Amino acid sequence: MKKLICAVLALMLAFGLTMFAGCDNTPSATIRGNYSEVTSAEDWDKVAKALDVNAIFGDMSKEDWKFGISLNGQFGYSQTIGDEKNSIDASAEYDLSLAAGENGPDVKGAGSFDFAMSASESNTDTSLPDSMQGEIYNDAQYFYINSGESDSESDMPAKMKIDYMQLLSMIMGGLPFATSDTTAPAQGLTGEQLKTMFEQLPFVLEADFSVGTKLRLSLNDEAMESLILQISGQAEISAVTVEKSVLQIYLQLDENGAFKKATVNLGVIFDAPVSADSSEKVQTDLTGAVSVDTFSGTVTLPTDLDSYVDILGSM
């Protein structure tokens, strides 16, 4: 149960960050606080104690256990060369409800997404937009996507489903930096174990213990450089002019250790040569914001989910 919940929430954040943005209702991407880097054994112990799954999500052994979150995610990506600009903007809203069930966890999620892509050329006054809107759902195993219409050119069905454990594995395996193989024991990590795990991760951990617990994970300089090089296609960071580079994940717990809010903040802007022998520059602008809040409502799933096509299973 705990493993399933953590996998669902991790994928919700990853899915929101990598796929969704660009509407006017921009979610708050940061959680304000007086943060300082976690370095002392005492602070590592405080973080380990705060990351108690039963406190964060509630006592999952209770028959009436329930937990819900509401996600608002946005993403924007653009590349500009001279007067030519290609861009992608997307946004999503999502409600997720988890509850104890007789035959395992009852997991339900529902929301919507909006995706827009455009390309323009300086020698014409035309723009070639492309867009897609749709509905998204999930149960205990799959994410379901209903885009409203099938794509005959790519053989993509209008209604498709994705095993999110498979998808999470693909996302984590595609990250441009190493991840830790450390697995938390059933009773949770000690402060020393947590410190050892973070020494293998590409993040700096900061905390604010003044009221409840606030944590901020920031991608370190080496990992950010690796990310920028992968996006730009350059071999050396010296060829890239970086204007902005930030990837942060925030978590806020209340005084009792219960989940209150989580956010993701992404902003990367840089210039790089179009090619090795060219003086022309391409500017890349990558932005993302995901806000996750508590949710106490109900979620209703469509009755035709069995008809959705498993696109990973058919590969």
N, C-alpha and C positions, 0 to 999 in steps of 0.2 A: 504493500500500500504506500509506504513512504517513498520507495523507489519510483513508483508510478507517478506520484504527485510531483516529486522533484523533476522527473523527466518531462512531464507535461508543462510545468512552469518554466523550465529552462528552454524548452522548445518554443513556448509562447513568446518569450523575450527574444530569442534568436529569430523566430519567424517574423515578429513585429519589426525588428531592426533591419532585417535584410530584404524585406519585401514591401513595407508600407510607409506614405508621407504626402506633404505638399498641399494640404487644404488649409483653410484659414484658421481652423480650430487647433492650433499647435499645442500639444501637451507640454507641460513643464518637464524639462529634461534633467533637472537637477533637484536635489534636496538640500536646502541650506543648513549649514551647521558649522561648528568650530572644529574642523577636522585636524588631526595630527597623525603622522605615520605610526603604525603599530610596530614597535621595536622591542619593548620590554617584555619579560616573561609574564609580569602581572597583567599587562594589556592583552597579550595573546590568550591568557586564561579567561579574561573577561569576554573576548570575542568568542572563544570556544563555548563558554557557558551560555552566551546569548544565542548561539546557533543551535538551540534545542528544538528539534523538529516538532515535538509535542507542544511546546510553548508557542512556536511560530504559527502552526496550523491548527492548534487545538488538540484535545485528546482524541485521537483517531480510534481508540478502542471503545468509545461510547457508542451505543446503538443509535443515538440521535445526532451523531457528529455531522457537521456541515462546514464547508469552507467555500468562499467564492471570491473571484477577482474580476475586475473590469479593466480591459486594456484599450488604450488609445495609442496607435502607432503611426508614425509618419516617416517618410524617406524621400530624399531627393538626390539625384545624380545628374551632373551635366559635364560636358566637355566642350570647350570653346577654342576654335582656331581662327584667329582673325575675326571676321564677321559671321562665321558659321558656328552654329551651336546645336548640339544634340542633347536632349535631356529626357529624364525619366522622373516622374513624380507619382507617388502612391500614398494611400492612406487606408487605415483599417480601424474598425471599432469591434470589440469582442467581449462577450461576457462568458465566464466559465464558472460552473457550479460543480462541486464535488461533495458527495455525501456517502455515509455508510449504507451498504446494501446487503441483502440476504445472501447474494451469490457473488460478493466482491464489491469493489467500489462502484458507485453510480457516478459516472463522469459525463457531463453534458456541456457543450459550448456552442455558442451561436453568435454570428456577427456579419459584417459586410466589409467589402473592400472596393477601392477605386484606384485604377491604374491608368496613367496617361503617359504617352511617349510622343516626342516631337522632334523633327529635324528640319533645319532651315539652311538655305544657301544664300550667300551674299550677292550672287549675280542674278537672283530672281527675288521677287517679292512674295513667293509662295512658301507655305509651311505645310508639312505633311504630318498631321497628327494621327495618332492611333490611341485608342482607349479601350478599357474594359472595366465593367463593374460586375459585381456578383455577390454571392452569399457564401459564407464559410461556416462549417459546423465541426464538431468532434464528439466522439464517444470515448470509451476506454481504450480503443485501439487505433482508430483512424481519424485523420483530418479529411473533411469532405469539402469540395469546392464546386459550386454551381455558377458557371460563368454566363449561363443563359443561352449560349449558342456554341456549337462545335466549330472547330477550325479544320476545314477539309485539307488545307495545304500541309499541316503538320500532323494530321490524323489525331488531333487532340479532342477528346470528347467534351461535351458541355458539362457533364456531371462526372467528376472523378474523385477518387479517394486515395490517400497516401498513408501508409503505415508510419506513424510518427516516431517510433523507435528506430526504424530504418532511416527516416529522414534526419533525425537528430544525429545518428552515427555518421551520415554523409556530411552534414554541416560541420561537425567537430573534426572529422577527418580532413576537411578541406581548408581548415584554418592555416594561415601562413606562418605559424609558429608552433613550437612543441607544447603539448599539454601533459599534465601529470597523470601517471597511472595509479596514483595513490587512491585507495578506496576507503571511505569512512567505515569504521566498525559500527555494528548495530547500536551500541550505546553512545556513539558520537565520538568526535576527536577531542583529545586533550589539547591544551594550549601549545605544548611542544610539538605534537603531531601536526597541528594546524600550521605552525611556523615552518616545519619541514616541508609540508605540502606546498606552501606558498613560495618557498625558495625555488621550486621547480616550475612555477607558473610565471607568465610574462606580465604580472600585475603588481602594482604597489597598493597595499592595503592601508587605508586611513580610517580613523574612528572618532566618534564624538559620543561620550558616555554621560553627558550632562543631564539629559532627559531621555530615558529609555536608551536605545542604542541606534546610532546611525553609522552605516559603513559606506565607504566609497572605494571602489576598485578602479584604478587608472592603469591603462596599458602603458608599460614602461617604454623608454626611448628606443631600446633595441628592437622590441617587437613592433613599435609604430614605424620604425624605419623599414623593417621587413615588409610590413603591410603596404607602405607607400611604394616601395620598389616593385612589389608584385602588381599593384594597380598601374603604375607608370610604365612598366616594362623596361626600366633602366637597370643597368648593372651596378652603378655607384650612386650613392645618395648625393654626392657632390654635384651631380648633373641636375639635381632637382632643387627648385626654390620653394621652400615650404612656408606658406603664410599662416596656416593654422593646422594643428594636429591634436585631436583629443578624442579619446574613447573612454567613457566612464560609466560604471554601473553603481547605482545607489540602492541601499536597502535601509528602510526605517522600521524599527520595532518599538512598540509602546513600552510603558513602565513594567508591564507584566510579561514582556517578551513576545507578545502577539504581533503578527504581521500588520503593518499599517500602510506602507507604500513602497514601491520600487520603481526606479527609472533607469533608462539608458540614454546617454548623451553622446552623439557621434558628430564630429565636425572635422573634415580634412579638406584643405584647399592647397593646391600646389601647382607650379608651372614646371613643365619638362619639355625637352626638345622633341619635335615630331619624329625625328630620326637621328641617328648618330652623326650624320654629315649635314644636318640642317640647322640653321639658326632660328627657324620658326618655332614658336612655342605653342604648346597646348595646355590650357588651364583646366584642371579637374577640380570639381567642387562636389564633395560627398557629405551629405548631412542626414542625420537621423535622430528621432526622438521617440522614446517609448515610455509611457506612463502606466503603471499598474496600481490600481486602488482596490480596496475591499468592495465586495458585491454581495448583497443579501437577497437578491431577487430570484426568480425561477427562470429556467431555460427550457424551451420546447423544441424538440428536434423534428424534422420532416418525417413522414411515414414511408418515404420511398428510398431510404439510404441504401437498401440492398441492391438497388439498380445502378449505383455509382460504380464506375470502372476503376479497378486497382491499377494505377499507372506504373507503380514500381514493381508490382508483382508480375506485370506483363512484359517487363524488360528482359 
